[in-house]
Amino acid sequence: MPSTSSVFTNQRAQAALCWIAAAELLALILQLAGAIPYVGVLDTVLSVAAPTLFLAVFAVLFSQLRPSVWALIAMLFQVVNSTMVLTGDALQHVVFHSTNTALDKGSLWVITGAIRDTVGNNFLYLALVIMGVLLLAEQRRWLGALALVNAALGWLDLAFAQQMGLPPHVNFLLLVVWLGILGGSTWRISTAASREHRPIFMPQTQLGTGGSRA
């Protein structure tokens, strides 16, 4: 059985993971918007880290919720999302760097983009809806409401962002906020638990007759 101190340390590590995921996602959004230049393998690192970290964050949230079939379904949806996003990104890098002149890069780029953004991100938004409802049921209203709003913004992004000429994944800015709040909530859970389990030190008094010992 893990010690109480190791549990608190693990919870704080989980909070840090949420904040790292928020910072990484923000960097990816800024890069896609052109605010951060493409330097070396930065694009590849950010593309690979984003779905991986987000899957880890969902695992953190899954561990905080009451065990249920719906929580497991949401986790499985996020596994599918991460797989599709990584697959789409990998195929797009192959298409982009290919020197085969017979390759229909335009069509393949559209297909791989659909795998990553349309198919993959739909599973993300479904997972956010389920997690949002579960969080609301457990009285974590801010996190639950933000999860639902992020899912709604995601579907609006899929439907209208391209027609409106918005930068890719600008809707994920609110997801960055959600990740930050989730990290703060996880840290507060750890802090509250540590206070409840903090040992109480009582001054020891020696019983007996008066007088002091040498």
N, C-alpha and C positions, 0 to 999 in steps of 0.2 A: 504494500500500500504506500503511495507516495506521501511524503511529508507535507505538512501544511505550507511550509515555506516554498517548497518546489511547486506546489499548485499556484501560489500567488505569483511566482516568477514566470510560470508558464502563461498565466493570464496576461501579465504585462508584456510578455513576448508577443502574444496574440494581438494586443493593442498596437504594438509597434509595427507588426505585420500589416495591419489595416492602414496605418499612416504611410508606410512605405508604398503600399498599393495605390493610395491616393496620390502621392507625389509622382509615381511612375505613370499613372494614367494621365495626370495633368501634363507631364512632359510629352507624352505621346500626342495628346490633343494639340498642344502648342506646335509640335513638329509638323503635324498634318496641316495645320493652319498656316505654316510658313514662318512662324515666329521663332522657331529654333532651326538652324541650318542642318542639313544632312551631313554628318561628319563620320567618315569611316564606316564602321559596322553599327553605328548608333541606331539606325533604322531597324536593323535585324534584332538587336538587343531589346529595344522597346517593344517591338512586335511580338517577340517570344515571351517576354516577361509579363506583359499585360494579362493575357488569358491565364497564365500559370499562377500569377499572384491572385487574380480574382477567384480562381478555383480554391486557392488556399483560404481566402477570406470567407468564402461560402462554407468551407469546412469549419472555420472558427464559429460562424453564426450557427451552423448545424449543431455544434457541441453545446451551444448556449440554450437552444430551444428544447422543449419537452419532446421526447422521442415520439414520432408519429409517422404514419405512412406518407402524409403530405410533405413533411420535412425531407423524407428520403427521396420522394419524387422530385422536389426542387433541387436537391443535391445532384440527382442523376441528370436533370435537365442542364445543370451547369457543367457537368462533365461532358455532355454532348456539345454544348456551346464552346468550351475550351478546345475540344478536339476539332470541331469544324473551323474555328478561327485559326488554329495553328496549321491545319491542312490547307486552308485557303491562302494563308500567308506564304507557306512553303511553295505552293504551286505558282503563286504570283512571282516569287523570286526566281523560280525556274524559267518562267515565261519571259521575265524582264531581262535575264542574263543570257538567254538562249541565242545562239548564232545561227540557228537553223532557219534559212530563208523560206523554206516550205511551210513553216509553222504559221498557222493563222493566229497570230498573237492577239489580235483584237477580240476575236470570239472567245479564245481561251481566257483572256483577261476578264471578260464579262462573266464567264462561267465561274471562275475562281472567286471573283468578287461576290457572286451570288451565294456560293458555298460559305464564305466567311461572314458577310454582312446580313444577307437575307435569311438564310437557313440558320446559321449559327446564332446570330443576335436575337432571332425570334425565340429560341430556347432560353436565352438570357432573360428576356423580358417576361416569359412565362415563369421562370424561376423567381424573379423579383416579385411578381404578383403573389405567388404562393407564400414566399417569405414575408411579404408585407402583411398579408392577412394573418399569418401566424404571430407576427410581432405585435399586431394590434390586439390579438386575442390574449397575449401575455402582458398587456398594458405598457408596451414600449411604443407609445403612440408616434413619437417623432420619427423613429426609425421605420416603423411600419408605413406611415403616411408617405415618407420620402421614397421608400421602395416602390410603392404604387405609382407615385408621380413619375419616377424614373422610367417605369415600364410604359406608362402612357406617352411620355416624351419620346421614348425609343420607337414606338410604333408610328408616332407623328413624323419622326425623323425619316423612317423608312418610306413613308408615304409622300412627304413634301420637301425634304431637304434638298434633293437634287434639282427639283423644279425651281426652288427659291435660290439656288446657288450658294447654299450655306457650306462652310468648311466641313470636312468629314468629322462626324462624331462630336459636333459642338454640343449636342444634347447631353453628352457624358460629363459636362462640367458639373451638373447637379449630382451626378454619380460620385464625383470627387468629394463633394460635400457630404454625401451619405457615408462614404468610406471613413471620412474624418470623424463624423459623429459616432459611427460604430466603434472606432478606436477609442474615443473618449468614453463611451458607455462601457466598453470592456475594461478599461482602466479603472473606472469608478466601481465596477463590480468587484474587482480585485481589492481596491482600497477599502470598500465597505466590509468585505469578508475578512480582511486582515485585522480590522478594528474589532470585529466580533470575536475573533480567535486570539486576540492579543492577551498574553498571560497577565494576571494581576499580581503584582508583587506586594506582599504584606510585610510590614516591619516585624521582625522576629523579636519577641520579648522573652526573656529568661525568667521562668517561674522559680521561686524559692525565697529564702530569707534575704534580707537586705545585706548589703556589703558587696564589694567588688572583688573580682578575681585578678590576681597578678598576671 
